């Protein structure tokens, strides 16, 4: 079977090696994290492992890894993979520090997956267990679980949902104490009416895992080793159970279907746009703004509809961004205007610039203060000087352009000879007439003027007009060919 291409590898920096956590008892604890990511996600109907599906532009697993790092784990996480595990590892090969990878050869259940990970855990006293398909759990919730769970107690995160269909239910006694977790397929009718569910997020003293995991059996509807069975085993040994709930139940929602993925995407985007508006950003329609990375903004920024932000975005004050724009890893200075339908990636736009409409700014580009890039202009790997204008219908690639340059419509830099890229150097104050081709390597010296329609292959001197085009001539008596008239056929 041919699998679809995986998302591109990304460099992910995660901050581990945190100090020892102080427990409410006054003792210190070493926290380790295990992330369960072995399932293939059958209900996604995809050859791609479920944890590599994207939410807000990042794989589900990356969201979980970031939460684990933020909570203060002392070590990189141990990640249990199974289906296409090697591909998952390859995707995160640039993650620093690198996770500890463990393979679960057969997916025999969550308890079996966790037991597979035990031998790979560094020496620790407490183990935080996270599902790889619960991407939006907050660091605040995990920190609450760690700080509020008493010593020598098993902790877990539960949530109360209006519709708990498909999820394990929390069964409590008349005093509110947890007695067991029952999976829906094994639940009786009255148990299915329970609305408190298990999120799959746990906190274990390591010693209990070694003692209790081997006792879990497969005697259930799915023939799997359920980690949830550890509750009854723990209570039989006199071990206490402590549960907390998140501030928002949605943050512990798991993803099993494309519909659930889309639902969490919209929830996440709503959170991000509300944060932006709280900082003073005007969004003309928050529901039509997507943030797929990290964004920092100044004051009085206005963003029109259908704008997508990806990667690291920094936007200055008084910036206006028109509709239908895509910005990826971009810095935008104060008082700059990005007009409709522009695509900008891996670029640095200074203050008081105008870009677009319908402009494409490609990686490696820097626009200096007051420069202007107009409609249907493409710029790649170029430095455009202060006050320079490329107003329409041009391609500028691998170019070093000075100040106050005017580039006429239809101008292109011919930067590629079929084997190598070459640079074009344009001095301050150069004027380039429309429909010119600049064949690199090439230098247009200060205040040079290039006549319209020229193909420039040699350096142009400063303060002079350079023209390179065929001489115009008129042919008297020439007649344009005409089609012969068709004669009608009569029967």
C-alpha positions as CSV (number, residue, x, y, z in Angstrom):
1,X,0.0,0.0,0.0
2,X,1.3,3.5,-0.9
3,X,1.0,5.9,2.0
4,X,0.3,9.6,1.6
5,X,3.2,12.0,2.1
6,X,3.8,13.0,5.7
7,X,3.8,16.7,6.7
8,X,7.3,18.3,6.4
9,X,9.7,17.9,9.3
10,X,9.9,20.9,11.5
11,X,12.4,22.0,14.2
12,X,10.5,21.8,17.5
13,X,12.2,23.2,20.6
14,X,10.8,21.9,23.8
15,X,12.0,23.1,27.2
16,X,12.7,20.1,29.5
17,X,15.2,19.6,32.3
18,X,13.0,21.6,34.6
19,X,13.8,21.7,38.4
20,X,12.3,19.2,40.7
21,X,8.7,19.8,41.5
22,X,7.7,20.7,45.0
23,X,4.9,18.6,46.3
24,X,2.2,20.0,48.7
25,X,3.7,17.7,51.4
26,X,6.9,19.8,51.2
27,X,8.8,17.0,49.5
28,X,10.3,17.1,46.1
29,X,9.4,14.9,43.2
30,X,10.9,14.0,39.8
31,X,8.2,14.1,37.1
32,X,8.4,12.0,34.0
33,X,5.9,12.0,31.1
34,X,4.6,9.1,29.0
35,X,2.6,9.9,25.8
36,X,0.5,7.1,24.3
37,X,0.6,7.5,20.5
38,X,0.4,3.9,19.2
39,X,-3.1,3.8,17.6
40,X,-3.7,4.1,13.9
41,X,-7.0,6.0,14.3
42,X,-9.3,3.7,12.2
43,X,-12.2,6.2,12.3
44,X,-10.1,8.8,10.7
45,X,-10.1,6.6,7.5
46,X,-6.5,7.6,6.8
47,X,-3.2,5.9,6.2
48,X,-1.6,8.7,8.1
49,X,-1.1,8.0,11.9
50,X,-3.8,9.8,13.8
51,X,-1.3,11.8,15.9
52,X,0.2,13.3,12.8
53,X,-3.0,14.9,11.7
54,X,-2.8,18.6,12.0
55,X,-4.7,20.9,14.3
56,X,-3.8,24.6,13.9
57,X,-1.0,23.7,11.6
58,X,0.7,21.4,14.1
59,X,0.5,17.6,14.5
60,X,-1.7,16.5,17.4
61,X,1.3,14.9,19.1
62,X,3.3,18.1,19.0
63,X,0.5,19.9,20.9
64,X,0.7,17.2,23.6
65,X,4.5,17.4,23.7
66,X,4.4,21.1,24.2
67,X,1.9,20.8,27.1
68,X,4.2,18.2,28.7
69,X,7.2,20.5,28.4
70,X,5.3,23.4,29.9
71,X,4.2,21.5,33.0
72,X,7.8,21.1,34.2
73,X,8.8,17.5,33.3
74,X,12.3,16.7,34.3
75,X,13.1,14.7,31.2
76,X,12.0,14.4,27.6
77,X,8.8,12.4,27.2
78,X,8.7,8.7,26.6
79,X,6.5,8.3,23.5
80,X,4.9,5.0,22.8
81,X,4.2,4.4,19.1
82,X,2.9,1.5,17.1
83,X,1.2,2.1,13.7
84,X,3.8,3.7,11.4
85,X,5.9,4.4,14.4
86,X,9.1,5.0,12.4
87,X,7.3,7.7,10.3
88,X,6.2,9.4,13.5
89,X,9.8,9.4,14.8
90,X,11.1,10.7,11.5
91,X,8.7,13.6,11.6
92,X,10.0,14.7,15.0
93,X,13.7,14.0,14.3
94,X,14.6,17.7,14.8
95,X,12.9,18.0,18.1
96,X,15.2,19.1,20.9
97,X,15.7,17.5,23.3
98,X,14.8,14.4,21.4
99,X,12.0,12.2,22.9
100,X,12.5,8.7,24.1
101,X,10.8,6.4,21.6
102,X,9.2,3.1,22.5
103,X,7.4,0.7,20.2
104,X,4.3,-1.2,21.1
105,X,4.4,-4.0,18.5
106,X,0.7,-5.0,19.0
107,X,-1.9,-2.5,20.1
108,X,-3.3,-4.5,23.0
109,X,-4.7,-1.6,25.0
110,X,-3.6,1.4,27.0
111,X,-2.4,-0.6,30.0
112,X,-0.2,-2.7,27.7
113,X,1.2,0.5,26.0
114,X,2.1,2.0,29.4
115,X,3.7,-1.2,30.6
116,X,5.8,-1.2,27.4
117,X,7.1,2.3,28.4
118,X,8.1,1.5,31.9
119,X,11.6,0.1,31.1
120,X,12.4,3.2,29.1
121,X,11.5,5.7,31.9
122,X,14.5,7.4,33.6
123,X,14.6,7.2,37.4
124,X,11.6,9.1,38.6
125,X,9.0,9.2,41.4
126,X,5.9,10.3,39.5
127,X,4.7,9.5,36.0
128,X,2.3,11.8,34.0
129,X,0.5,9.8,31.4
130,X,-1.0,11.7,28.4
131,X,-3.0,10.5,25.3
132,X,-1.4,11.6,22.1
133,X,-4.8,12.4,20.6
134,X,-5.9,15.0,23.3
135,X,-4.1,18.0,21.8
136,X,-5.6,21.0,23.7
137,X,-5.0,20.0,27.3
138,X,-3.6,23.1,29.0
139,X,-0.4,23.3,31.0
140,X,-2.6,24.9,33.7
141,X,-4.7,21.7,34.0
142,X,-1.6,19.5,34.1
143,X,0.0,21.6,36.7
144,X,-3.1,21.5,38.8
145,X,-3.2,17.7,38.6
146,X,0.5,17.5,39.7
147,X,0.2,20.1,42.5
148,X,-3.1,18.9,43.9
149,X,-2.7,15.2,43.9
150,X,-1.5,14.1,47.4
151,X,1.6,12.0,47.8
152,X,1.2,8.2,47.2
153,X,-2.1,8.8,45.4
154,X,-3.3,8.1,41.9
155,X,-4.5,11.3,40.1
156,X,-6.6,11.6,37.0
157,X,-8.5,14.3,35.0
158,X,-12.2,13.8,34.5
159,X,-14.7,16.0,32.7
160,X,-18.5,16.3,32.7
161,X,-20.0,16.4,29.2
162,X,-23.5,16.9,28.0
163,X,-22.9,14.0,25.5
164,X,-20.5,11.4,26.8
165,X,-21.1,8.9,24.0
166,X,-18.2,6.6,23.3
167,X,-16.2,7.5,26.4
168,X,-15.4,5.7,29.6
169,X,-17.6,6.7,32.5
170,X,-16.5,7.6,36.1
171,X,-18.5,5.5,38.6
172,X,-18.7,7.0,42.1
173,X,-20.3,5.8,45.3
174,X,-23.0,7.7,47.3
175,X,-20.2,9.7,49.0
176,X,-18.7,10.8,45.7
177,X,-15.7,8.6,45.8
178,X,-14.5,7.0,42.5
179,X,-15.1,3.3,42.5
180,X,-14.2,2.4,38.9
181,X,-14.1,3.5,35.3
182,X,-16.3,1.6,33.0
183,X,-15.8,1.6,29.2
184,X,-19.0,2.3,27.2
185,X,-18.9,-1.1,25.5
186,X,-18.9,-2.8,28.9
187,X,-21.3,-0.4,30.7
188,X,-24.8,-1.2,31.9
189,X,-27.7,1.0,30.9
190,X,-27.7,3.1,34.1
191,X,-23.9,3.5,33.8
192,X,-24.3,4.9,30.3
193,X,-26.4,7.7,31.7
194,X,-23.3,8.9,33.7
195,X,-22.0,12.2,32.2
196,X,-18.6,12.3,34.0
197,X,-15.9,10.8,31.7
198,X,-12.3,9.7,31.9
199,X,-10.0,12.0,29.9
200,X,-7.1,9.5,29.7
201,X,-4.8,11.8,31.6
202,X,-3.2,10.2,34.7
203,X,-0.7,10.8,37.4
204,X,0.9,7.8,39.0
205,X,3.5,7.2,41.6
206,X,5.9,5.0,39.6
207,X,5.9,2.2,42.2
208,X,2.2,1.6,41.7
209,X,2.6,1.1,38.0
210,X,5.2,-1.7,38.5
211,X,2.9,-3.3,41.1
212,X,-0.5,-3.0,39.4
213,X,-0.1,-3.1,35.6
214,X,0.8,-6.8,35.5
215,X,-2.5,-7.6,37.3
216,X,-4.7,-6.1,34.6
217,X,-6.5,-8.7,32.4
218,X,-8.1,-8.7,29.0
219,X,-11.5,-9.8,30.2
220,X,-13.7,-7.1,28.6
221,X,-15.7,-6.5,25.5
222,X,-12.7,-5.5,23.4
223,X,-10.2,-8.0,24.7
224,X,-7.8,-5.3,25.6
225,X,-5.7,-4.4,28.6
226,X,-7.6,-1.3,29.9
227,X,-5.6,1.2,31.9
228,X,-8.9,2.2,33.5
229,X,-9.0,-1.2,35.4
230,X,-6.1,0.1,37.5
231,X,-8.7,2.0,39.7
232,X,-10.3,-1.1,41.1
233,X,-6.9,-2.8,41.6
234,X,-5.6,0.3,43.4
235,X,-8.7,0.6,45.7
236,X,-8.3,-3.1,46.6
237,X,-4.8,-2.3,47.8
238,X,-6.0,0.7,49.8
239,X,-4.5,3.3,47.4
240,X,-6.3,6.6,47.3
241,X,-7.7,8.2,44.0
242,X,-7.8,11.9,43.4
243,X,-9.6,13.5,40.5
244,X,-9.6,17.0,39.1
245,X,-11.5,18.7,36.3
246,X,-10.2,21.2,33.8
247,X,-11.5,24.8,33.6
248,X,-13.0,24.0,30.1
249,X,-14.1,20.4,29.3
250,X,-13.2,20.9,25.6
251,X,-9.5,20.9,26.5
252,X,-9.6,17.2,27.3
253,X,-11.6,16.2,24.2
254,X,-9.9,13.5,22.2
255,X,-9.9,13.1,18.5
256,X,-11.2,10.0,16.7
257,X,-12.9,11.3,13.6
258,X,-12.5,14.1,11.1
259,X,-15.6,15.7,12.5
260,X,-14.1,15.9,16.0
261,X,-10.8,17.3,14.5
262,X,-12.8,20.1,12.8
263,X,-14.7,20.8,16.0
264,X,-11.5,21.2,18.0
265,X,-10.0,23.3,15.3
266,X,-12.8,25.8,15.5
267,X,-12.6,25.8,19.3
268,X,-8.9,26.4,19.3
269,X,-9.2,29.2,16.7
270,X,-11.9,30.9,18.8
271,X,-9.6,30.9,21.8
272,X,-6.8,32.4,19.7
273,X,-8.9,35.2,18.2
274,X,-10.3,36.1,21.6
275,X,-6.8,36.5,22.9
276,X,-5.9,38.8,20.0
277,X,-9.0,40.9,20.5
278,X,-8.3,41.2,24.2
279,X,-4.9,42.7,23.2
280,X,-6.6,45.4,21.1
281,X,-6.6,43.8,17.6
282,X,-9.6,44.4,15.4
283,X,-10.8,41.3,13.6
284,X,-13.6,42.1,11.1
285,X,-14.8,38.5,11.5
286,X,-13.1,36.4,14.2
287,X,-14.7,33.2,12.8
288,X,-12.8,33.8,9.5
289,X,-9.3,34.2,10.9
290,X,-7.0,31.2,11.4
291,X,-3.9,31.2,13.6
292,X,-1.6,28.3,13.0
293,X,1.4,29.2,15.0
294,X,2.4,32.0,17.4
295,X,1.5,35.6,16.8
296,X,2.6,38.8,18.6
297,X,0.9,42.1,17.7
298,X,1.2,45.8,18.5
299,X,-1.6,48.3,19.1
300,X,-4.5,49.1,16.7
301,X,-4.0,46.3,14.2
302,X,-6.9,45.6,11.9
303,X,-7.3,42.3,10.2
304,X,-9.9,41.6,7.5
305,X,-11.6,38.3,6.7
306,X,-10.0,35.0,5.6
307,X,-6.5,35.8,6.8
308,X,-4.3,32.8,7.7
309,X,-1.3,33.2,10.0
310,X,1.3,30.3,10.1
311,X,4.5,29.9,12.1
312,X,6.0,32.8,14.0
313,X,4.3,36.1,13.2
314,X,5.2,39.6,14.6
315,X,3.0,42.5,13.7
316,X,3.7,46.1,14.7
317,X,1.3,48.8,15.6
318,X,-1.2,50.4,13.2
319,X,-0.9,47.6,10.7
320,X,-3.7,46.9,8.3
321,X,-4.1,43.4,6.7
322,X,-6.6,43.0,3.9
323,X,-8.8,40.0,3.1
324,X,-7.7,36.6,1.9
325,X,-4.0,37.0,2.9
326,X,-1.6,34.2,4.0
327,X,1.3,35.2,6.2
328,X,3.9,32.6,7.2
329,X,6.9,33.4,9.5
330,X,6.7,37.1,8.8
331,X,7.7,40.3,10.6
332,X,5.7,43.4,9.7
333,X,6.7,46.8,10.9
334,X,4.5,49.7,12.2
335,X,2.0,51.5,9.9
336,X,2.4,49.0,7.0
337,X,-0.5,48.0,4.8
338,X,-0.9,44.5,3.4
339,X,-3.6,44.6,0.8
340,X,-6.0,41.9,-0.3
341,X,-5.0,38.5,-1.6
342,X,-1.3,38.7,-0.8
343,X,0.9,35.8,0.2
344,X,4.0,36.5,2.3
345,X,6.4,33.9,3.7
346,X,9.7,34.0,5.5
347,X,10.0,37.7,5.0
348,X,10.7,40.9,6.9
349,X,8.5,43.9,6.0
350,X,9.6,47.2,7.5
351,X,7.4,50.1,8.7
352,X,5.3,52.3,6.3
353,X,5.4,49.7,3.5
354,X,2.5,48.9,1.1
355,X,2.2,45.3,-0.2
356,X,-0.4,44.1,-2.7
357,X,-3.0,43.5,-3.7
358,X,-2.2,40.1,-5.2
359,X,1.5,40.3,-4.2
360,X,3.6,37.3,-3.5
361,X,6.6,37.8,-1.2
362,X,8.8,34.7,-1.0
363,X,11.4,33.6,1.6
364,X,14.5,35.6,2.1
365,X,12.9,39.0,1.3
366,X,13.4,42.2,3.2
367,X,11.4,45.3,2.3
368,X,12.9,48.5,3.8
369,X,10.9,51.5,5.2
370,X,8.4,53.0,2.8
371,X,8.9,50.6,-0.1
372,X,6.0,49.5,-2.2
373,X,5.2,46.2,-3.9
374,X,2.0,46.3,-6.0
375,X,-0.3,43.9,-7.7
376,X,0.9,40.8,-9.3
377,X,4.5,41.3,-8.2
378,X,6.6,38.4,-7.0
379,X,9.8,38.9,-5.0
380,X,12.2,36.2,-3.8
381,X,15.4,36.3,-1.8
382,X,15.8,40.0,-2.3
383,X,16.6,43.2,-0.4
384,X,14.4,46.1,-1.5
385,X,15.7,49.5,-0.4
386,X,14.0,52.3,1.4
387,X,11.3,54.0,-0.7
388,X,11.7,51.8,-3.7
389,X,8.6,50.9,-5.8
390,X,7.8,47.7,-7.8
391,X,4.2,48.6,-8.5
392,X,2.9,45.9,-10.8
393,X,3.4,42.8,-12.9
394,X,7.1,42.1,-12.1
395,X,9.3,39.4,-10.9
396,X,12.4,40.3,-8.7
397,X,14.5,37.4,-7.6
398,X,18.0,37.3,-6.0
399,X,18.3,41.0,-6.1
400,X,20.0,43.7,-4.0
401,X,18.0,46.9,-4.7
402,X,19.0,50.3,-3.4
403,X,16.9,53.3,-2.3
404,X,14.3,55.2,-4.3
405,X,14.4,52.7,-7.2
406,X,11.4,52.7,-9.6
407,X,10.7,49.4,-11.4
408,X,8.3,49.6,-14.4
409,X,5.6,47.1,-15.1
410,X,6.6,43.8,-16.7
411,X,10.2,43.9,-15.5
412,X,11.9,40.7,-14.6
413,X,15.2,39.6,-13.2
414,X,16.5,36.7,-15.2
415,X,18.3,35.1,-12.2
416,X,18.6,31.4,-13.2
417,X,20.7,30.1,-16.0
418,X,19.4,26.5,-15.8
419,X,22.1,25.4,-13.3
420,X,22.9,28.3,-10.9
421,X,21.2,31.4,-9.4
422,X,22.8,34.8,-10.0
423,X,22.3,38.1,-8.3
424,X,21.3,41.5,-9.7
425,X,22.5,44.7,-8.0
426,X,20.5,47.8,-8.5
427,X,21.9,51.1,-7.2
428,X,20.1,54.0,-5.5
429,X,17.8,56.0,-7.7
430,X,17.7,53.7,-10.7
431,X,14.7,54.0,-13.0
432,X,13.8,50.8,-14.9
433,X,11.4,51.1,-17.8
434,X,8.5,48.8,-18.4
435,X,8.9,45.3,-19.9
436,X,12.6,45.1,-19.2
437,X,14.6,41.9,-18.7
438,X,17.7,42.1,-16.4
439,X,19.9,39.1,-17.2
440,X,22.0,38.3,-14.1
441,X,24.8,38.6,-13.0
442,X,24.3,42.2,-13.5
443,X,24.8,45.7,-11.9
444,X,22.8,48.8,-12.6
445,X,24.8,51.6,-11.1
446,X,23.4,54.6,-9.3
447,X,20.7,56.7,-11.1
448,X,21.0,54.6,-14.2
449,X,18.0,54.7,-16.5
450,X,16.9,51.6,-18.4
451,X,14.8,52.2,-21.5
452,X,11.5,50.4,-21.7
453,X,11.5,47.0,-23.5
454,X,15.3,46.5,-23.0
455,X,17.1,43.2,-22.5
456,X,20.1,44.2,-20.3
457,X,23.0,41.7,-20.3
458,X,25.8,44.1,-19.3
459,X,26.3,46.5,-16.4
460,X,24.6,49.9,-16.9
461,X,26.7,53.0,-15.9
462,X,25.4,55.6,-13.5
463,X,23.6,58.8,-14.6
464,X,23.1,57.4,-18.1
465,X,20.3,56.0,-20.3
466,X,20.9,52.4,-21.4
467,X,18.7,50.9,-24.1
468,X,18.9,47.4,-25.6
469,X,16.2,46.6,-28.0
470,X,15.7,46.1,-31.7
471,X,15.4,49.2,-33.9
472,X,11.8,49.9,-34.9
473,X,11.0,50.0,-38.6
474,X,7.9,50.2,-40.7
475,X,7.4,48.1,-43.9
476,X,5.4,50.1,-46.5
477,X,2.8,48.3,-48.5
478,X,2.7,45.3,-46.2
479,X,-0.7,43.6,-46.0
480,X,-1.9,41.4,-43.2
481,X,-2.9,37.9,-44.4
482,X,-6.7,37.4,-44.5
483,X,-8.8,34.3,-44.3
484,X,-10.6,33.3,-47.5
485,X,-14.3,33.7,-47.3
486,X,-16.2,30.4,-47.0
487,X,-18.8,29.7,-49.7
488,X,-22.1,28.2,-48.7
489,X,-22.8,24.7,-50.0
490,X,-26.3,24.3,-51.5
491,X,-27.9,21.0,-51.9
